[in-house]
Amino acid sequence: MIAVSRRKRITLAVLSVVVLSAAFAARAFGEPPAPLMREGDRSAAAFAQGEVLAHAQQLASDASDPARAVLEFFASPEDELGSLSPFHLSLLSARDSTFTVASYVHVRASGPVLVGADYWGRACFEYTLGVDGRVSVAPVECGADVPDDPHRAD
């Protein structure tokens, strides 16, 4: 009876090692994470869905011409929000009351492993001014023409 219990424990331990090894191998040799999996991309998205959306909404509700006010904001966000550092916004397109914007954040590497690995986190969004005057936001795929570094677009 004790041998059976011990055999079950050994079998369970071996099975656990096999499953963990398979999971590790899949993660190590699988496809790289999607672009929005990087921390910088998540920060850029949070900025776009938070502070940027709130400001666009405020402009739309206060302006006599909401579409123009929101467009002017996206065209020159630093005029409205002051210094955006470490963030950056780039207006990609404007159609009627729909604005496609790339949100960036500069991520500085820290620690001995990441030295020299600074990068720009990036996320793209479509802001739409509704007939009710409210601004909605939805994530969109950043196209191949959207640079990884916002200063390459300027």
C-alpha positions in Angstrom: 0.0 0.0 0.0 2.8 2.4 0.8 4.6 1.5 -2.5 1.4 2.4 -4.5 1.2 5.8 -2.7 4.8 6.4 -3.4 4.5 5.4 -7.0 1.5 7.8 -7.4 3.6 10.6 -5.9 6.5 9.9 -8.2 4.2 9.7 -11.2 2.6 13.0 -10.2 6.0 14.6 -9.8 7.2 13.4 -13.2 4.0 14.5 -14.8 4.3 18.0 -13.2 7.9 18.3 -14.5 6.8 17.4 -18.0 3.9 19.9 -18.0 6.1 22.7 -16.6 8.8 21.9 -19.1 6.4 22.0 -22.0 4.9 25.3 -20.8 8.4 26.8 -20.4 9.4 25.6 -23.9 6.2 27.0 -25.5 6.9 30.3 -23.9 10.6 30.4 -24.7 10.3 29.2 -28.3 6.9 30.5 -29.2 6.0 33.7 -31.0 7.1 37.0 -29.4 4.4 38.8 -27.4 2.0 41.0 -29.3 3.1 44.6 -29.5 0.6 45.7 -26.8 2.2 43.3 -24.3 5.2 45.6 -23.6 4.9 47.7 -20.5 5.6 50.9 -22.5 2.7 50.1 -24.9 0.4 49.6 -22.0 1.5 53.0 -20.5 0.9 54.7 -23.9 -2.5 53.1 -24.1 -3.4 54.1 -20.5 -2.4 57.7 -21.2 -4.5 57.8 -24.4 -7.5 56.3 -22.8 -7.2 58.4 -19.6 -5.8 61.9 -19.7 -6.1 62.4 -23.5 -9.7 61.1 -23.7 -10.7 63.3 -20.7 -9.2 66.4 -22.2 -10.7 65.7 -25.6 -14.1 65.2 -23.9 -13.7 68.4 -22.0 -12.9 70.4 -25.1 -15.8 68.9 -27.0 -18.3 69.8 -24.3 -17.0 73.4 -23.9 -16.5 74.4 -27.5 -19.0 75.9 -29.9 -17.3 73.8 -32.7 -16.4 70.6 -30.9 -14.8 68.8 -33.9 -12.5 71.8 -34.6 -11.5 72.0 -30.9 -10.7 68.3 -30.7 -8.8 68.4 -34.1 -6.7 71.4 -32.9 -5.9 69.6 -29.7 -4.7 66.5 -31.5 -2.7 68.6 -34.0 -0.9 70.4 -31.1 -1.4 68.5 -27.8 1.4 70.3 -26.1 -0.4 73.6 -26.6 -3.3 72.2 -24.6 -1.6 69.9 -22.0 1.8 71.6 -21.6 4.8 69.3 -21.6 3.8 65.8 -22.4 7.1 64.3 -21.4 7.7 61.3 -21.4 4.5 61.0 -23.6 4.0 62.1 -27.2 0.9 62.2 -29.4 0.8 62.1 -33.2 -2.3 62.8 -35.2 -2.3 60.1 -37.9 -5.5 61.1 -39.7 -8.7 63.1 -39.3 -12.0 62.3 -41.1 -15.0 64.4 -40.3 -15.3 63.8 -36.5 -13.0 60.7 -36.3 -9.4 61.2 -35.4 -6.7 58.5 -35.5 -3.9 59.1 -33.0 -0.7 57.4 -32.0 0.2 57.6 -28.4 3.8 57.1 -27.4 5.8 57.0 -24.1 9.5 57.0 -23.8 10.7 54.1 -21.6 14.1 54.3 -20.2 15.8 51.0 -19.4 16.9 50.5 -15.9 19.1 47.9 -14.2 22.2 46.1 -15.5 20.4 43.8 -17.9 18.4 46.5 -19.8 21.2 49.1 -20.2 20.9 50.6 -23.7 17.4 49.2 -24.3 15.4 52.4 -24.2 12.4 52.4 -26.5 9.2 54.1 -27.3 6.0 52.3 -26.2 3.2 52.9 -28.8 -0.5 52.4 -29.0 -3.0 53.7 -31.6 -6.5 54.8 -31.0 -9.5 56.2 -32.9 -11.4 59.0 -31.2 -14.9 59.7 -32.5 -17.0 62.7 -31.7 -20.6 61.5 -31.5 -23.6 63.5 -32.4 -24.3 63.8 -28.7 -21.0 65.7 -28.3 -19.3 62.8 -26.4 -15.9 61.5 -27.4 -15.4 57.8 -27.6 -12.2 56.0 -28.0 -11.3 52.6 -29.5 -8.0 50.9 -29.9 -6.9 50.3 -33.5 -4.0 48.5 -35.1 -1.0 50.7 -35.7 -0.3 50.4 -39.4 3.1 49.6 -40.8 3.5 53.3 -41.7 3.3 54.4 -38.1 6.9 54.7 -36.9 8.1 53.1 -33.6 9.7 56.4 -32.7 7.4 59.5 -32.9 10.3 61.8 -33.9 10.7 59.9 -37.1 7.1 61.0 -38.0 7.8 64.7 -37.3 
